[in-house]
Amino acid sequence: MTLDLITAFVVSGAFATGVLVYRRTAPSAGATALSRGERLALALGAAATAIVIGGYLGNGFRGIEHTADARPAGAVEAVKPGIGR
């Protein structure tokens, strides 16, 4: 894993998103609201979502890569013990 500028932006954005969600779900005066654990779970979920979305946007969408000269799994040669090449 390498640390580059995109990774730093994504992680800092995820932390900021988590903090904002945690603060925005704080109970107001006299209102019945979420518990601290529920607020923390929402904040962690928002941070994880920000990491996933930021990872896709920062590194681009990549499909399944195909190689042109791939050998089938059965074509691998087995080396027998005691027989040199």
Secondary structure, DSSP 8 states (H G I E B T S, - for coil): ----HHHHHHHHHHHHHHHHHHHHTS--TT-----HHHHHHHHHHHHHHHHHHHHHHHH--------TT---GGG-----TT---
